[in-house]
C-alpha cells in the first residue's frame, strides 16, 4: 500500500503497530480497524482540540478496513498503575488529571463510551491521556436501544437497561470503575474529597452521579 511507504515499521503489535515517519522522524502509532469505528474515530479526533488525546496524523481506507496514523504517546496504560511507586500526592494527581481529561472531552461535546484502563495512558509526569475514540458519540446524538458498545466490566448499569438514556454521566461511571481497578488499595491515599468524588462517580443511579465535573475539580484542587 503506497500510503504506508512514508512510514518505517519499528515494532509490530497485536492491535496496532509502531512506525517512524520518514519525513519527520517522529514515532507514529498505526492502528487498523473496521471502517465503521474508524470513521467515528477520525471524525471525533478531527474535532477534538487539546493535548490530552492522540492527534490524528493521517488515515486511509483499504478495502473493508481503515488504517489510522496517530501521534505516539510515550506512556503506559492504567493497567500498569499498580506496579508504579506512587505516594499519596501522585495518586491524587493521577485522579485529578483523569477527571480533567474526561471533562475536556465532554466540554467539546463528546461522550467517549468506552472508558477503561486500556484506553487511559499516563506518562512519566503522570499526565493522563484518553485514547481509542472508535465508539465516541456527540452529546446530542439520538441513541437507540442496544447501541452501547463499551466494555462489560466498566459498563454503566443504564447501558444494559436503557441505553437510549446514556449521557456524559455514563462516562463518569466507567471512569470511576476504571480508577477503582487501577488504583487498587491505593485508593486510601486519596483525599477525603477525592474518595467522596469517586463514590459519586460510581453511583448506580445516574442522577446520583455529579451533574458536571467542573465544580468537583475546583474542590479537589484546593
Residue frames as qw, qx, qy, qz and C-alpha x, y, z in Angstrom:
[[0.000, 0.890, 0.457, 0.000, 0.00, 0.00, 0.00],
 [0.449, 0.530, -0.020, 0.720, 1.67, 3.21, -1.21],
 [0.338, -0.836, -0.051, -0.429, 0.27, 5.22, 1.68],
 [0.818, -0.562, 0.050, 0.110, 2.36, 3.23, 4.17],
 [0.788, 0.324, -0.053, 0.520, 5.59, 3.80, 2.22],
 [0.070, 0.781, -0.170, 0.597, 6.11, 7.12, 4.01],
 [0.621, -0.634, 0.325, -0.327, 6.48, 5.21, 7.30],
 [0.465, 0.378, -0.791, 0.121, 9.06, 2.66, 8.51],
 [0.823, -0.424, -0.308, -0.218, 7.93, -0.17, 10.79],
 [0.017, -0.619, 0.634, -0.465, 9.58, -0.21, 14.23],
 [0.165, -0.081, 0.909, -0.375, 7.50, -2.73, 16.14],
 [0.472, -0.194, -0.636, -0.580, 4.53, -4.91, 15.24],
 [0.306, -0.111, 0.654, -0.683, 1.80, -5.24, 17.84],
 [0.221, 0.301, 0.925, -0.073, -1.41, -7.23, 18.23],
 [0.235, 0.782, 0.554, -0.161, -3.91, -4.44, 17.55],
 [0.239, 0.970, -0.033, -0.040, -1.60, -1.65, 16.36],
 [0.833, 0.143, 0.002, 0.535, 1.91, -1.18, 15.05],
 [0.286, -0.841, 0.059, 0.455, 4.61, 1.37, 15.83],
 [0.681, 0.546, 0.208, 0.440, 6.11, 3.19, 12.86],
 [0.340, -0.535, 0.042, 0.772, 8.51, 6.07, 12.27],
 [0.454, 0.852, 0.192, -0.175, 7.63, 8.86, 9.89],
 [0.746, 0.146, 0.230, 0.608, 10.24, 9.00, 7.14],
 [0.204, 0.779, 0.173, 0.567, 9.53, 12.72, 6.79],
 [0.303, -0.839, 0.134, -0.432, 9.68, 13.91, 10.41],
 [0.389, 0.321, -0.777, 0.378, 11.40, 11.04, 12.22],
 [0.461, -0.277, 0.443, -0.718, 8.64, 11.02, 14.84],
 [0.086, 0.074, 0.990, -0.081, 7.10, 7.81, 16.12],
 [0.533, 0.003, -0.214, -0.819, 3.62, 7.11, 14.78],
 [0.424, 0.047, 0.853, -0.301, 1.03, 4.64, 16.04],
 [0.397, 0.127, -0.591, -0.690, -0.72, 2.86, 13.21],
 [0.460, 0.096, 0.774, -0.424, -3.99, 1.15, 14.00],
 [0.236, -0.032, -0.770, -0.592, -6.11, -0.98, 11.70],
 [0.312, 0.226, 0.676, -0.628, -9.83, -1.01, 12.35],
 [0.288, 0.536, 0.775, 0.171, -13.21, -1.62, 10.78],
 [0.153, 0.395, 0.293, 0.857, -14.46, 1.24, 8.66],
 [0.370, -0.756, -0.450, -0.297, -17.45, 1.99, 10.91],
 [0.608, -0.703, -0.159, 0.333, -15.39, 2.58, 14.05],
 [0.566, -0.026, 0.184, 0.803, -12.59, 4.14, 12.00],
 [0.057, 0.616, 0.367, 0.695, -14.90, 6.78, 10.58],
 [0.489, -0.818, -0.290, -0.086, -16.14, 7.58, 14.10],
 [0.690, -0.474, -0.016, 0.547, -12.60, 7.87, 15.48],
 [0.438, 0.198, 0.271, 0.834, -11.32, 10.00, 12.60],
 [0.100, -0.725, -0.386, -0.561, -14.33, 12.32, 12.74],
 [0.574, -0.781, -0.231, 0.087, -14.03, 12.75, 16.51],
 [0.667, -0.363, 0.074, 0.646, -10.27, 13.39, 16.54],
 [0.337, 0.439, 0.324, 0.767, -10.63, 15.90, 13.72],
 [0.240, -0.792, -0.276, -0.490, -12.84, 17.98, 16.01],
 [0.702, -0.648, -0.195, 0.221, -11.20, 17.50, 19.42],
 [0.292, 0.786, -0.276, 0.470, -8.71, 20.16, 20.46],
 [0.587, -0.725, 0.299, -0.203, -6.10, 19.83, 23.21],
 [0.287, 0.584, -0.754, 0.087, -3.14, 17.74, 24.26],
 [0.535, -0.249, 0.690, -0.419, -4.94, 15.02, 26.24],
 [0.861, 0.302, 0.375, -0.161, -5.71, 12.82, 23.23],
 [0.571, -0.118, 0.553, 0.594, -3.58, 11.50, 20.35],
 [0.285, 0.620, -0.144, -0.716, -3.50, 13.81, 17.36],
 [0.806, 0.422, 0.415, -0.005, -4.82, 12.43, 14.09],
 [0.259, -0.547, 0.491, 0.627, -1.98, 12.46, 11.54],
 [0.330, 0.287, -0.640, -0.632, -3.41, 10.60, 8.57],
 [0.654, 0.101, 0.679, -0.318, -5.83, 7.88, 7.51],
 [0.293, 0.316, -0.695, -0.575, -6.51, 5.64, 4.57],
 [0.836, 0.088, 0.309, -0.444, -9.28, 3.21, 3.57],
 [0.130, 0.397, -0.870, -0.263, -8.05, -0.18, 2.38],
 [0.343, -0.185, -0.891, -0.234, -10.89, -2.49, 1.33],
 [0.535, -0.649, -0.466, -0.275, -13.13, -3.03, 4.36],
 [0.652, -0.472, -0.290, 0.517, -10.54, -1.67, 6.78],
 [0.106, 0.957, -0.033, 0.267, -9.26, 1.73, 7.73],
 [0.719, -0.036, -0.260, 0.643, -5.65, 2.49, 8.64],
 [0.181, -0.958, -0.118, -0.186, -5.28, 5.41, 11.02],
 [0.606, 0.242, -0.326, 0.684, -1.95, 7.12, 11.78],
 [0.441, -0.860, -0.219, -0.135, -1.92, 8.66, 15.27],
 [0.028, 0.775, -0.473, 0.418, 0.53, 10.60, 17.39],
 [0.736, -0.073, -0.628, 0.244, 2.50, 8.18, 19.55],
 [0.429, -0.779, 0.159, -0.429, 2.04, 8.89, 23.26],
 [0.504, 0.310, -0.725, 0.354, 5.01, 7.65, 25.26],
 [0.448, -0.386, 0.442, -0.674, 3.39, 6.21, 28.36],
 [0.078, -0.023, -0.992, 0.097, 1.73, 3.22, 29.98],
 [0.465, -0.447, -0.522, -0.558, -1.90, 2.20, 30.25],
 [0.484, -0.537, 0.299, -0.623, -3.72, 2.41, 33.57],
 [0.962, -0.122, -0.227, -0.087, -3.44, -1.39, 33.81],
 [0.720, 0.218, -0.384, 0.536, 0.19, -0.76, 34.80],
 [0.202, -0.761, 0.154, -0.597, -0.53, 1.79, 37.53],
 [0.851, -0.508, -0.011, -0.132, -0.46, -0.88, 40.24],
 [0.883, 0.004, -0.069, 0.464, 3.21, -1.55, 39.54],
 [0.266, 0.703, -0.099, 0.652, 4.15, 2.13, 39.88],
 [0.455, -0.269, -0.515, 0.675, 5.75, 3.55, 43.01],
 [0.097, -0.644, -0.311, -0.692, 3.15, 6.16, 43.97],
 [0.155, -0.125, -0.580, 0.790, 2.92, 8.39, 47.03],
 [0.130, 0.662, 0.655, -0.341, -0.39, 9.98, 48.16],
 [0.103, 0.650, -0.115, -0.744, 0.45, 13.15, 46.21],
 [0.054, 0.227, -0.771, -0.592, 0.91, 11.18, 42.97],
 [0.079, 0.382, 0.921, 0.009, -2.29, 9.17, 43.47],
 [0.134, 0.741, 0.425, -0.502, -4.28, 12.38, 43.93],
 [0.054, 0.555, -0.392, -0.732, -2.53, 13.92, 40.90],
 [0.020, 0.026, 0.906, 0.423, -3.46, 10.97, 38.67],
 [0.092, 0.573, 0.787, -0.208, -7.05, 11.12, 39.92],
 [0.102, 0.745, 0.138, -0.644, -7.30, 14.84, 39.24],
 [0.033, 0.426, -0.596, -0.680, -5.69, 14.55, 35.80],
 [0.099, 0.224, 0.941, 0.234, -8.03, 11.71, 34.80],
 [0.132, 0.717, 0.592, -0.344, -11.07, 13.82, 35.71],
 [0.045, 0.699, -0.144, -0.699, -9.67, 16.85, 33.86],
 [0.054, -0.204, 0.783, 0.585, -9.03, 14.86, 30.69],
 [0.102, 0.453, 0.881, 0.092, -12.53, 13.39, 30.63],
 [0.075, 0.772, 0.366, -0.515, -14.01, 16.82, 31.31],
 [0.037, -0.501, 0.428, 0.751, -12.04, 18.16, 28.33],
 [0.057, 0.142, 0.885, 0.439, -13.78, 15.64, 26.06],
 [0.020, 0.649, 0.746, -0.145, -17.23, 16.44, 27.43],
 [0.026, -0.708, -0.109, 0.697, -16.71, 20.19, 27.21],
 [0.055, 0.349, -0.577, -0.736, -16.10, 19.75, 23.48],
 [0.679, 0.193, -0.036, -0.707, -19.41, 17.94, 23.06],
 [0.656, 0.224, -0.694, -0.197, -18.48, 14.26, 23.04],
 [0.805, -0.395, 0.357, -0.260, -19.06, 11.14, 25.13],
 [0.026, 0.540, -0.824, -0.170, -16.26, 8.57, 24.89],
 [0.880, 0.022, -0.068, -0.470, -18.47, 5.49, 25.56],
 [0.942, 0.057, -0.303, 0.133, -15.56, 3.12, 26.26],
 [0.099, -0.776, 0.493, -0.380, -13.58, 4.45, 29.21],
 [0.967, -0.243, -0.062, 0.040, -11.47, 1.62, 30.65],
 [0.557, -0.684, 0.326, 0.340, -7.89, 1.20, 31.93],
 [0.686, 0.115, 0.502, 0.514, -6.63, 0.08, 28.49],
 [0.312, 0.741, 0.363, 0.471, -7.87, 3.35, 26.99],
 [0.262, -0.962, 0.047, -0.062, -6.19, 5.57, 29.55],
 [0.774, 0.275, -0.214, 0.529, -2.47, 6.38, 29.42],
 [0.375, -0.916, 0.044, 0.137, -0.20, 8.10, 31.93],
 [0.622, 0.636, -0.289, 0.352, 3.27, 9.45, 31.08],
 [0.630, 0.041, -0.492, 0.600, 6.38, 9.93, 33.22],
 [0.026, -0.198, 0.274, -0.941, 4.88, 13.09, 34.75],
 [0.094, 0.363, 0.874, -0.310, 1.58, 11.27, 35.42],
 [0.382, 0.278, -0.127, -0.872, -0.29, 13.35, 32.88],
 [0.517, 0.230, 0.808, -0.164, -3.35, 11.43, 31.68],
 [0.274, 0.271, -0.519, -0.763, -4.42, 10.81, 28.09],
 [0.694, 0.247, 0.578, -0.352, -7.53, 9.09, 26.76],
 [0.051, 0.324, -0.746, -0.579, -7.30, 7.07, 23.55],
 [0.049, 0.195, 0.953, 0.228, -9.45, 4.95, 21.22],
 [0.326, 0.300, 0.220, -0.869, -12.40, 7.04, 20.08],
 [0.143, -0.007, -0.847, -0.512, -13.97, 4.36, 17.87],
 [0.184, -0.537, -0.823, -0.009, -17.18, 4.34, 19.94],
 [0.091, -0.276, -0.270, 0.918, -17.38, 8.07, 20.74],
 [0.078, 0.665, 0.685, 0.288, -20.66, 9.89, 20.21],
 [0.000, -0.408, 0.015, -0.913, -21.70, 13.56, 20.17],
 [0.097, 0.115, 0.686, -0.712, -23.57, 14.58, 23.32],
 [0.524, 0.295, 0.145, -0.786, -26.68, 15.38, 21.27],
 [0.262, 0.157, -0.869, -0.391, -26.64, 12.08, 19.38],
 [0.756, -0.106, 0.079, -0.641, -30.03, 10.34, 19.37],
 [0.026, -0.290, 0.955, -0.051, -29.23, 6.89, 20.74],
 [0.792, -0.081, -0.303, -0.523, -31.41, 3.82, 20.30],
 [0.842, -0.388, 0.324, -0.190, -31.63, 0.60, 22.28],
 [0.932, -0.030, 0.270, 0.239, -28.72, -1.84, 22.17],
 [0.528, 0.800, -0.079, 0.276, -26.32, 0.78, 20.83],
 [0.388, -0.825, 0.409, -0.027, -23.81, 0.91, 23.69],
 [0.872, 0.379, -0.286, 0.115, -20.57, -0.67, 22.51],
 [0.126, -0.779, 0.528, -0.314, -18.33, -0.29, 25.57],
 [0.418, 0.237, -0.856, 0.191, -16.60, -2.91, 27.72],
 [0.649, -0.477, -0.539, -0.246, -18.77, -5.01, 30.04],
 [0.615, -0.261, -0.507, 0.544, -16.55, -4.71, 33.14],
 [0.188, -0.219, -0.185, 0.939, -16.79, -0.90, 33.15],
 [0.115, -0.416, -0.611, -0.664, -20.22, -0.57, 31.60],
 [0.257, -0.091, 0.373, -0.887, -22.70, 1.70, 33.43],
 [0.313, 0.250, 0.872, -0.280, -25.92, -0.04, 34.54],
 [0.479, 0.600, 0.207, -0.606, -28.11, 2.09, 32.28],
 [0.229, 0.473, -0.682, -0.509, -26.25, 0.70, 29.25],
 [0.047, 0.037, 0.998, 0.029, -27.88, -2.67, 29.92],
 [0.148, 0.528, 0.781, -0.300, -31.42, -1.47, 30.55],
 [0.278, 0.892, 0.312, -0.173, -31.94, 1.92, 28.92],
 [0.618, -0.093, 0.282, 0.728, -29.02, 2.55, 26.53],
 [0.216, 0.698, 0.393, 0.558, -31.00, 5.27, 24.82],
 [0.348, -0.923, -0.154, -0.063, -30.69, 7.33, 28.04],
 [0.771, -0.169, -0.025, 0.613, -26.87, 7.29, 28.07],
 [0.147, 0.967, -0.008, 0.207, -25.19, 10.67, 28.54],
 [0.301, 0.691, -0.506, 0.419, -21.92, 12.11, 29.89],
 [0.570, -0.531, 0.464, -0.422, -22.65, 10.62, 33.34],
 [0.995, 0.081, 0.020, -0.046, -22.23, 7.17, 31.82],
 [0.603, 0.560, -0.378, 0.425, -18.59, 8.05, 31.16],
 [0.278, -0.671, 0.443, -0.526, -18.32, 9.12, 34.82],
 [0.904, -0.259, 0.241, -0.239, -19.31, 5.64, 35.97],
 [0.920, 0.311, -0.106, 0.212, -16.83, 3.95, 33.62],
 [0.290, 0.694, -0.405, 0.520, -14.08, 6.32, 34.77],
 [0.537, -0.586, 0.393, -0.462, -14.84, 5.66, 38.44],
 [0.978, -0.088, 0.172, -0.075, -14.73, 1.89, 37.97],
 [0.750, 0.520, -0.220, 0.344, -11.52, 2.18, 35.95],
 [0.007, 0.716, -0.449, 0.534, -9.88, 4.20, 38.73],
 [0.784, -0.423, 0.319, -0.325, -11.03, 1.71, 41.35],
 [0.983, 0.149, 0.036, 0.103, -9.49, -1.12, 39.36],
 [0.607, 0.616, -0.235, 0.444, -6.26, 0.72, 38.52],
 [0.100, -0.708, 0.421, -0.558, -5.52, 2.23, 41.93],
 [0.696, -0.136, -0.695, 0.119, -6.50, -0.81, 43.99],
 [0.582, -0.557, -0.463, 0.371, -5.58, -0.44, 47.67],
 [0.371, -0.053, -0.055, 0.926, -4.01, 2.95, 47.00],
 [0.168, -0.689, -0.465, -0.531, -7.45, 4.49, 46.85],
 [0.558, -0.705, -0.353, 0.257, -6.89, 5.09, 50.57],
 [0.484, -0.146, 0.043, 0.861, -4.23, 7.64, 49.53],
 [0.040, 0.601, 0.431, 0.671, -6.95, 9.85, 48.06],
 [0.076, -0.132, 0.355, -0.922, -8.03, 12.92, 49.97],
 [0.275, 0.351, 0.755, -0.481, -11.41, 12.83, 51.69],
 [0.469, 0.580, 0.037, -0.665, -12.94, 14.89, 48.86],
 [0.290, 0.402, -0.761, -0.419, -11.33, 12.54, 46.32],
 [0.051, 0.084, 0.987, -0.124, -12.87, 9.47, 47.95],
 [0.362, 0.508, 0.524, -0.580, -16.28, 11.15, 48.06],
 [0.391, 0.568, -0.341, -0.639, -15.88, 12.10, 44.41],
 [0.156, 0.223, -0.931, -0.242, -15.03, 8.51, 43.46],
 [0.219, 0.280, 0.869, -0.344, -18.09, 7.23, 45.30],
 [0.427, 0.601, 0.245, -0.630, -20.35, 9.62, 43.42],
 [0.292, 0.479, -0.627, -0.540, -18.80, 8.71, 40.06],
 [0.154, 0.072, -0.980, -0.101, -19.63, 5.05, 40.69],
 [0.470, 0.150, 0.500, -0.711, -23.22, 5.63, 41.80],
 [0.334, 0.242, 0.895, 0.172, -25.63, 3.08, 40.30],
 [0.251, 0.810, 0.523, -0.081, -28.30, 5.69, 39.56],
 [0.487, 0.432, 0.179, 0.738, -27.16, 8.33, 37.03],
 [0.170, -0.854, -0.165, -0.463, -28.90, 11.14, 38.93],
 [0.708, -0.691, 0.009, 0.144, -26.71, 10.34, 41.96],
 [0.727, 0.070, 0.128, 0.671, -23.55, 10.99, 39.93],
 [0.189, -0.462, -0.025, 0.866, -22.10, 14.51, 39.54],
 [0.466, 0.789, 0.345, -0.205, -24.04, 16.88, 37.30],
 [0.551, 0.783, -0.208, 0.197, -20.68, 18.10, 35.97],
 [0.843, -0.123, -0.218, 0.477, -17.01, 17.75, 36.83],
 [0.271, 0.672, -0.092, 0.683, -16.10, 21.44, 36.91],
 [0.473, -0.737, 0.155, -0.458, -17.18, 22.12, 40.50],
 [0.951, -0.296, 0.032, 0.079, -15.69, 18.83, 41.61],
 [0.737, 0.347, -0.103, 0.571, -12.36, 19.70, 40.00],
 [0.017, -0.751, 0.166, -0.639, -12.32, 23.03, 41.79],
 [0.749, -0.600, 0.113, -0.258, -12.91, 21.29, 45.13],
 [0.961, -0.074, 0.021, 0.266, -10.11, 18.78, 44.50],
 [0.565, 0.556, -0.117, 0.598, -7.59, 21.45, 43.50],
 [0.096, -0.679, 0.270, -0.676, -7.85, 23.38, 46.76]]
